Amino acid sequence: GPEAAGQYSIALSILFLPVNLFGSALNSAFYPRVTELLRQKADVVPIIKKATGLAFLIGVPGYTAGALLGPVIFPLIFGQQWVQSGAFAQALAPMLLFQFATRPVVASIPAIRLQGMLLKHEIITALIRVSSLWAAFAAFKNPVSAVAVFSLASAAMYFILYLITLISAKEKAEGSP
């Protein structure tokens, strides 16, 4: 109900901060670099792989800490009534780690002109997210478990976005339509 939604909202807001800050900074720096490489007819796959790998490595410690310590940290900082927020933080960590790590992928999509692919991916992702959330809640009757399944499905879709972008960028570099 409303209490679970509030707990979820607090966890998401706190864990999303690094994604938002990193994403803004990255878009400012990464998009022009990818655009310049494409102008020079260079292969952008290596820079996307490197930036995504680096972002993943940067995100692992923080999101691992969130996953392992969320149920302890949230009540310590916000009070005992926020225990469930810590459990939501734990559940959301995989999704947010992959969202954080794929910021270079998302920043490169306009330069590579893959907006159509991104639209299709986002529609499929939305359907998978809604389906996974609904099915998990129906199966487990527990909002944290449902969010955990939603998070894992979302993380998988971010990884698929990474792979599709690399394949599409490689095809474009090789002159395929």
C-alpha atoms as a printed R data frame, in Angstrom:
    type eleno elety resid chain resno      x       y       z
1   ATOM     1    CA   GLY     A     1  0.000   0.000   0.000
2   ATOM     2    CA   PRO     A     2  0.960   3.646   0.453
3   ATOM     3    CA   GLU     A     3  3.485   2.883   3.193
4   ATOM     4    CA   ALA     A     4  5.413   0.465   0.960
5   ATOM     5    CA   ALA     A     5  5.315   3.028  -1.864
6   ATOM     6    CA   GLY     A     6  6.837   5.653   0.430
7   ATOM     7    CA   GLN     A     7  9.532   3.245   1.609
8   ATOM     8    CA   TYR     A     8 10.307   2.344  -2.027
9   ATOM     9    CA   SER     A     9 10.420   6.007  -3.009
10  ATOM    10    CA   ILE     A    10 12.973   6.883  -0.309
11  ATOM    11    CA   ALA     A    11 15.229   3.966  -1.261
12  ATOM    12    CA   LEU     A    12 15.034   4.752  -4.974
13  ATOM    13    CA   SER     A    13 15.665   8.475  -4.443
14  ATOM    14    CA   ILE     A    14 18.790   7.866  -2.394
15  ATOM    15    CA   LEU     A    15 20.253   5.119  -4.562
16  ATOM    16    CA   PHE     A    16 19.424   6.974  -7.792
17  ATOM    17    CA   LEU     A    17 21.500  10.040  -6.847
18  ATOM    18    CA   PRO     A    18 24.811   8.646  -8.185
19  ATOM    19    CA   VAL     A    19 23.125   7.547 -11.425
20  ATOM    20    CA   ASN     A    20 21.710  11.018 -11.948
21  ATOM    21    CA   LEU     A    21 24.890  12.916 -11.074
22  ATOM    22    CA   PHE     A    22 27.158  10.599 -13.060
23  ATOM    23    CA   GLY     A    23 24.774  10.569 -16.008
24  ATOM    24    CA   SER     A    24 24.713  14.347 -16.322
25  ATOM    25    CA   ALA     A    25 28.485  14.650 -16.086
26  ATOM    26    CA   LEU     A    26 29.030  11.780 -18.481
27  ATOM    27    CA   ASN     A    27 26.639  13.101 -21.120
28  ATOM    28    CA   SER     A    28 28.539  16.386 -21.112
29  ATOM    29    CA   ALA     A    29 31.873  14.674 -21.703
30  ATOM    30    CA   PHE     A    30 31.142  11.384 -23.451
31  ATOM    31    CA   TYR     A    31 28.663  12.402 -26.157
32  ATOM    32    CA   PRO     A    32 31.045  14.924 -27.802
33  ATOM    33    CA   ARG     A    33 33.864  12.354 -27.711
34  ATOM    34    CA   VAL     A    34 31.746   9.678 -29.402
35  ATOM    35    CA   THR     A    35 30.479  12.214 -31.942
36  ATOM    36    CA   GLU     A    36 34.045  13.248 -32.780
37  ATOM    37    CA   LEU     A    37 35.170   9.630 -33.182
38  ATOM    38    CA   LEU     A    38 32.241   8.948 -35.502
39  ATOM    39    CA   ARG     A    39 33.082  12.048 -37.526
40  ATOM    40    CA   GLN     A    40 36.597  10.630 -37.945
41  ATOM    41    CA   LYS     A    41 35.010   7.319 -39.072
42  ATOM    42    CA   ALA     A    42 36.586   5.606 -36.048
43  ATOM    43    CA   ASP     A    43 35.157   2.562 -34.309
44  ATOM    44    CA   VAL     A    44 33.364   3.699 -31.122
45  ATOM    45    CA   VAL     A    45 32.896   0.187 -29.716
46  ATOM    46    CA   PRO     A    46 36.182   0.194 -27.759
47  ATOM    47    CA   ILE     A    47 35.451   3.515 -26.024
48  ATOM    48    CA   ILE     A    48 31.893   2.412 -25.160
49  ATOM    49    CA   LYS     A    49 33.205  -0.867 -23.727
50  ATOM    50    CA   LYS     A    50 35.930   0.899 -21.755
51  ATOM    51    CA   ALA     A    51 33.631   3.609 -20.351
52  ATOM    52    CA   THR     A    52 30.909   1.094 -19.462
53  ATOM    53    CA   GLY     A    53 33.421  -1.236 -17.795
54  ATOM    54    CA   LEU     A    54 34.885   1.650 -15.822
55  ATOM    55    CA   ALA     A    55 31.431   2.841 -14.759
56  ATOM    56    CA   PHE     A    56 30.588  -0.691 -13.646
57  ATOM    57    CA   LEU     A    57 33.775  -0.906 -11.575
58  ATOM    58    CA   ILE     A    58 33.086   2.495 -10.032
59  ATOM    59    CA   GLY     A    59 29.498   1.515  -9.190
60  ATOM    60    CA   VAL     A    60 30.176  -1.940  -7.729
61  ATOM    61    CA   PRO     A    61 31.423  -0.839  -4.283
62  ATOM    62    CA   GLY     A    62 28.577   1.593  -3.610
63  ATOM    63    CA   TYR     A    63 25.767  -0.570  -4.897
64  ATOM    64    CA   THR     A    64 27.204  -3.671  -3.246
65  ATOM    65    CA   ALA     A    65 27.274  -1.747   0.016
66  ATOM    66    CA   GLY     A    66 23.668  -0.693  -0.593
67  ATOM    67    CA   ALA     A    67 22.688  -4.297  -1.253
68  ATOM    68    CA   LEU     A    68 24.498  -5.690   1.758
69  ATOM    69    CA   LEU     A    69 23.981  -2.905   4.256
70  ATOM    70    CA   GLY     A    70 20.721  -1.234   3.186
71  ATOM    71    CA   PRO     A    71 18.593  -2.922   5.846
72  ATOM    72    CA   VAL     A    72 21.071  -1.761   8.521
73  ATOM    73    CA   ILE     A    73 21.950   1.723   7.216
74  ATOM    74    CA   PHE     A    74 18.457   3.043   6.447
75  ATOM    75    CA   PRO     A    75 17.073   2.563   9.985
76  ATOM    76    CA   LEU     A    76 20.290   3.999  11.462
77  ATOM    77    CA   ILE     A    77 20.070   7.161   9.356
78  ATOM    78    CA   PHE     A    78 16.307   7.655   9.033
79  ATOM    79    CA   GLY     A    79 14.924   5.809  12.045
80  ATOM    80    CA   GLN     A    80 13.496   2.380  12.745
81  ATOM    81    CA   GLN     A    81 10.337   3.087  10.726
82  ATOM    82    CA   TRP     A    82 12.478   3.028   7.527
83  ATOM    83    CA   VAL     A    83 13.619  -0.611   7.786
84  ATOM    84    CA   GLN     A    84 11.611  -1.545   4.706
85  ATOM    85    CA   SER     A    85 13.379   1.211   2.726
86  ATOM    86    CA   GLY     A    86 16.631  -0.590   3.457
87  ATOM    87    CA   ALA     A    87 15.132  -3.808   2.124
88  ATOM    88    CA   PHE     A    88 13.997  -1.952  -1.004
89  ATOM    89    CA   ALA     A    89 17.514  -0.508  -1.366
90  ATOM    90    CA   GLN     A    90 18.841  -4.035  -1.233
91  ATOM    91    CA   ALA     A    91 16.370  -5.133  -3.908
92  ATOM    92    CA   LEU     A    92 17.006  -2.129  -6.180
93  ATOM    93    CA   ALA     A    93 20.810  -2.322  -6.101
94  ATOM    94    CA   PRO     A    94 21.257  -4.646  -9.129
95  ATOM    95    CA   MET     A    95 19.054  -2.516 -11.371
96  ATOM    96    CA   LEU     A    96 20.675   0.725 -10.321
97  ATOM    97    CA   LEU     A    97 24.199  -0.672 -10.715
98  ATOM    98    CA   PHE     A    98 23.435  -1.655 -14.312
99  ATOM    99    CA   GLN     A    99 21.667   1.634 -14.941
100 ATOM   100    CA   PHE     A   100 24.745   3.451 -13.613
101 ATOM   101    CA   ALA     A   101 27.114   1.299 -15.673
102 ATOM   102    CA   THR     A   102 25.204   1.790 -18.936
103 ATOM   103    CA   ARG     A   103 25.220   5.576 -18.806
104 ATOM   104    CA   PRO     A   104 27.984   5.636 -21.471
105 ATOM   105    CA   VAL     A   105 25.804   3.422 -23.667
106 ATOM   106    CA   VAL     A   106 22.823   5.749 -23.302
107 ATOM   107    CA   ALA     A   107 25.024   8.800 -23.941
108 ATOM   108    CA   SER     A   108 26.330   7.268 -27.176
109 ATOM   109    CA   ILE     A   109 22.933   6.296 -28.640
110 ATOM   110    CA   PRO     A   110 22.096   9.706 -30.208
111 ATOM   111    CA   ALA     A   111 25.560   9.988 -31.757
112 ATOM   112    CA   ILE     A   112 25.296   6.501 -33.271
113 ATOM   113    CA   ARG     A   113 21.726   7.315 -34.342
114 ATOM   114    CA   LEU     A   114 20.118   4.410 -32.538
115 ATOM   115    CA   GLN     A   115 17.106   6.254 -31.163
116 ATOM   116    CA   GLY     A   116 14.690   3.930 -32.989
117 ATOM   117    CA   MET     A   117 16.354   0.907 -31.431
118 ATOM   118    CA   LEU     A   118 16.225   2.591 -28.034
119 ATOM   119    CA   LEU     A   119 12.497   3.257 -28.406
120 ATOM   120    CA   LYS     A   120 11.821  -0.416 -29.215
121 ATOM   121    CA   HIS     A   121 14.048  -1.506 -26.333
122 ATOM   122    CA   GLU     A   122 12.281   0.816 -23.892
123 ATOM   123    CA   ILE     A   123  8.829  -0.439 -24.941
124 ATOM   124    CA   ILE     A   124  9.913  -4.064 -24.465
125 ATOM   125    CA   THR     A   125 11.632  -3.147 -21.182
126 ATOM   126    CA   ALA     A   126  8.477  -1.472 -19.878
127 ATOM   127    CA   LEU     A   127  6.420  -4.564 -20.713
128 ATOM   128    CA   ILE     A   128  8.957  -6.858 -19.038
129 ATOM   129    CA   ARG     A   129  9.153  -4.630 -15.958
130 ATOM   130    CA   VAL     A   130  5.394  -4.450 -15.510
131 ATOM   131    CA   SER     A   131  5.023  -8.187 -16.144
132 ATOM   132    CA   SER     A   132  7.814  -9.112 -13.754
133 ATOM   133    CA   LEU     A   133  6.475  -6.844 -11.013
134 ATOM   134    CA   TRP     A   134  2.944  -8.157 -11.402
135 ATOM   135    CA   ALA     A   135  3.974 -11.820 -11.601
136 ATOM   136    CA   ALA     A   136  6.367 -11.551  -8.665
137 ATOM   137    CA   PHE     A   137  3.811  -9.797  -6.482
138 ATOM   138    CA   ALA     A   138  1.182 -12.389  -7.416
139 ATOM   139    CA   ALA     A   139  3.608 -15.208  -6.597
140 ATOM   140    CA   PHE     A   140  5.234 -13.838  -3.433
141 ATOM   141    CA   LYS     A   141  2.616 -11.394  -2.054
142 ATOM   142    CA   ASN     A   142  5.548  -9.313  -0.826
143 ATOM   143    CA   PRO     A   143  6.449  -5.873  -2.246
144 ATOM   144    CA   VAL     A   144 10.180  -6.235  -1.552
145 ATOM   145    CA   SER     A   145 10.333  -9.593  -3.340
146 ATOM   146    CA   ALA     A   146  8.375  -8.145  -6.253
147 ATOM   147    CA   VAL     A   147 10.790  -5.212  -6.488
148 ATOM   148    CA   ALA     A   148 13.748  -7.622  -6.350
149 ATOM   149    CA   VAL     A   149 12.415  -9.523  -9.377
150 ATOM   150    CA   PHE     A   150 11.659  -6.205 -11.126
151 ATOM   151    CA   SER     A   151 15.233  -5.081 -10.357
152 ATOM   152    CA   LEU     A   152 16.809  -8.235 -11.770
153 ATOM   153    CA   ALA     A   153 14.661  -8.038 -14.913
154 ATOM   154    CA   SER     A   154 15.642  -4.392 -15.324
155 ATOM   155    CA   ALA     A   155 19.337  -5.162 -14.823
156 ATOM   156    CA   ALA     A   156 19.094  -7.829 -17.537
157 ATOM   157    CA   MET     A   157 17.445  -5.332 -19.886
158 ATOM   158    CA   TYR     A   158 20.234  -2.790 -19.273
159 ATOM   159    CA   PHE     A   159 22.772  -5.484 -20.135
160 ATOM   160    CA   ILE     A   160 20.823  -6.316 -23.301
161 ATOM   161    CA   LEU     A   161 20.821  -2.611 -24.213
162 ATOM   162    CA   TYR     A   162 24.611  -2.633 -23.818
163 ATOM   163    CA   LEU     A   163 24.954  -5.651 -26.112
164 ATOM   164    CA   ILE     A   164 22.542  -4.341 -28.759
165 ATOM   165    CA   THR     A   165 24.310  -0.971 -28.799
166 ATOM   166    CA   LEU     A   166 27.722  -2.595 -29.230
167 ATOM   167    CA   ILE     A   167 26.470  -4.821 -32.050
168 ATOM   168    CA   SER     A   168 24.710  -1.909 -33.774
169 ATOM   169    CA   ALA     A   169 27.732   0.372 -33.415
170 ATOM   170    CA   LYS     A   170 29.993  -2.343 -34.843
171 ATOM   171    CA   GLU     A   171 27.631  -2.888 -37.792
172 ATOM   172    CA   LYS     A   172 27.513   0.833 -38.492
173 ATOM   173    CA   ALA     A   173 31.322   1.034 -38.334
174 ATOM   174    CA   GLU     A   174 31.536  -1.800 -40.861
175 ATOM   175    CA   GLY     A   175 29.075  -0.036 -43.157
176 ATOM   176    CA   SER     A   176 25.991  -2.168 -42.597
177 ATOM   177    CA   PRO     A   177 22.621  -0.377 -42.633
